[in-house]
C-alpha cells in the first residue's frame, strides 16, 4: 500500500504527463470506429442523402440492428424492417445521439476486470446523467440532444485515462500489478479527465456545443444560466443523488449543487423529483 | 405577523425584497452585514433569514456559523450571486433551507419563502393552480389533420388544445392544467417517451396516452412499461375513442350546461359500455338539474341532439328518470333532438307526451 504522499506525488506526475501531451498535441485519444466517423460526417449536413448514410451504416450490422430496433421500439412507433425508413423515423439529431452512444460505449469496455467493473459504473452514471440532462434541457431552453450527448460523454475521459494507465503499467513492466490503487486513480483523474473528454469530443468531430458543454460542466456559469453546461452540471449532481455515483460522495456537496442548479435553471424541486422518478428503470433499459 | 430578516449589503436588493414580501403580508427587517444581522436577531425574533454571502465586516457564511453556534435554528435561505460548490456546500452543512441565485425572479423568491415558511400548500399553491386554465385534453401530434379528426369524434363539451411540436406542448403544460395528454409516438426528431416524461413532470395529475399507428404488433405492454397509461390507435375508431372517454371522464363530462340547456354528449362505443354511458348521463343530468333548481329556473331544455337512437329502450328509461327528477325539483322539461330520437320518444305514452323540439332555439321560443 502506498503512503498518502507517494499517492499525491504519483498522481501529480501522471497529471503533468497527460496535460503536457495534451498541450503538445501528442496525446493519442481513441478515434471513433470508421463507420461512426463516416456517419457523423454525413449527418453534419442538414440535407444529407439518406442513401449515402445507409451505405455507410450497412458496413456495421450491429449498428444497423441497433437503429432498426430503436426505430421499431414503441418510442418511435411500430415495426420498421428497412434501414432507410428507420433513419427517417428516428430523425437526424436522435440518430447522431444513437451513433455516438454506440461508439462511446466501446470506450467503457476493458480487458482488465477491475477497470471494466469501474467503467460499468461510470457508464451507468453517464447514461443517467444524459437522460436527466435531456429532460432538464426541455425546461431550460437548451438543446436536448446536445445536453444528452454532453451528459453521456462528460466522464468519457475517465475510461480513456484508465486505458492509458493500464498501457503504461504494461510498458513499465517492472511495476507490480495493482500499483494503481483506487485513491491514486481518483486523484489522478480528478484534474484531467474532463480535458481528455474534450479531446475525445474534438477528435470525434462532435458539434462545438457538445464539446463546450463537456469542457464547462465542472462548475456552474451564471452568465449562461440555461446553457447546456449548467444543465449537465445539475444532471450530474442529480444522477449521483439518485444512486448513480461512481465514488464516495459528500451529500452536502450534492445538495448544494442541486440547490444552485435549480435556481440557475429555474426548475421547481417538485419538477426535478418527478423527472428523477423511475430513473433506475430508464437507465437499465439503455444499459441493457 | 410573520417576520423576515434580509441581510444584504446592497440597499437595492433589500428594497426589492422588502417590497415584494411586504405585498404578501410579511413584516421585513433589514441588516447591511453579518454583524448587524446578528444584532438584529438579538433584538427581534424572526421566522426566516434571507442571507447574502459576500458582505463587508462579517460575511454570510460567518454570520450563519455564529448563528448556529448560538443555538439559533431560524430557517435561512441563501440569496446570493455566489455559486461556488465549496461555499454553498458549507452553508448546506450549517442547515440552510434553500438557495436563490441573483439576479432572481420575484416568483422564485415568493415560492421559496412561502415553501420554507410552510404556507406553500395552504395559501400560495391553490392560488397558483386557480390561475391555470383547466383543459380536458392536449393532443400533441405533428400532423394537424390528426387534431381535426380527433375534434370530430370527441363530444363538443370536452375541451381540447392541440399542438404540433414538443416546445409548444411544454409551453402549454406550463401555462394550463390538463386532465389528459395524448402524445403521438412518431414526431420528427422527438423522443416521445422523453417528451412524455418531461410533460408528466409538469402535469403529474394528467393521464398520459400514446397515439400510435394501428399495427400488427401490440405496443400497449411496451408503452405501459414506459409510463403511458393507455394507447389510442390511429386511424381513430369512434367506438374506441368513446370507450376511453367513458373510462376516463366523469359523469359531469357527458353533460354540459349553458343557461337552462343541458346538452348530452353522444356515445358510439361498444355495447358493453352503453349501460355505463347512460348511468353517467343520468347522474350528470341529476347534478345539472339540481344546479338549475338552485339557480331558480322553472324549466329546463334537455338537448339530445348528439345522442343516437340506437339504444332506444335505455334512452327512453333515461328520459323518464330525468323528467321525474326534474318534476321533483319543480322544473318542467322540454326535449330537443333529431327526428329519429323523436320517433323513439313517440313510441311510448310517458315520453310521447313530453314537449319535443327540433332545435334549442325552437324550444327557447316555445318557452317565451
Interface residues (C-beta under 8 A of the other chain):
Chain A: X73 X74 X75 X76 X77 X78 X79 X89 X91 X92 X93 X94 X131 X134 X135 X138 X139 X144 X219 X220 X222 X225 X250 X252 X253 X255 X256 X257 X259 X260 X262 X263 X264 X266 X268 X271 X272 X274 X275 X278 X282
Chain B: X81 X83 X84 X85 X88 X89 X90 X91 X92 X93 X96 X98 X99 X100 X101 X104 X105 X108 X111 X166 X170 X185 X186 X188 X189 X190 X191 X192 X193 X194 X195 X197 X198 X200 X201 X202 X204 X210 X212 X213 X215 X216 X217 X219 X222 X223 X226 X227
